Amino acid sequence: MAGGNFMHRVLSYFVNELVVNGLANSPAFQRFAVKTSRRIDDISNLAAKKKQELAEQVKDLSKNIDVRCVHGNGDMNQFCNQRMIPLIK
């Protein structure tokens, strides 16, 4: 049983070396890797930008709700009294 495990490790090592060296020396794979990396970076930057924009919009929205509830104007004041006060208690 132990001999089979050893042979599997040796075979796995050599196959791994062949695949890694083959990909490392392949111009097509290197182009693919660079393009993929750039796309992931672009998407990550876009996601961070959208996250920041959304956070600012939520912050502005919460300020607008607070201002309307504090100063009140007809129906909005009634809405704030019914919806916000029970949450605070």
N, C-alpha and C positions, 0 to 999 in steps of 0.2 A: 504494500500500500504506500509506504513512504517513498519508494522508488518512482512510482507513478506521479506523485506530487512533485518530486524533484524534476522529473522530465517535463512536466507541465510548466514549471517555473522557467526552466531553461528555454523551452520553445516560446513561451510567452515573451521572455526578454528579447529574443532574437527577432520575433515578429514586430514587437514594439520598436526596436531599433530601426528596422527596415522602414516601417511606416513613418516614423518621426523624421528620419533622414530624407526619405523620399519627399515628404511634404515640405520640409525645410528648404530643400533645393529646388522646389517647383515654383517657377515664376508665376504660373497661373494661380496656385494656391496663395502665394504671397499677395498678389493683386486682390484676390477675394478677401483675404484677411484684412488688408488695409481698408478696402471699401466698407467692409462690415464694421470695422472699428470706427470709421468716420461717421457712418450712419447712426451707430449707437450713441456716439458723442453728440451728434446733432439732435437726436431725439431726446436725449437726457437734458440738453440745454433748453430745448423747446419746452419740455415738461416743467423744468424749474422756473422758466419765465411765466408759463401759464399758471403755475401754482402761486407765484408772487402776485400776479394780476388778480387772481381769484381771491386771495387773502385781502388785498386792498379793497376789492369790491365788497366783500363781506364786512370789512371794518367800516367802510363808508355807509353801508346799509344799516349796520347796527347803530351808528351815530345818528342817522336820519330817524330811525325808530325811537331812539332815546329822546331826541329833540322834540319830536312830535308828541311823545307821551308826556314829557315834562311841561311843554308849553300848551299842548292840547289845541285841537280845533274841531269842535263838534263831534262827529262820529269817531274820529281817531282817538279822542280822549276817552270816549266810552269804551272803545275797543281795548285800549290800554288798561283801563280799570278792570275790565272783565277778564282779560287774558294774562296780563303781567302780574297783577297783585296776587292772585292765587299761587303763582309760581314762587313768589318771594316768601309768602307765609309758610 
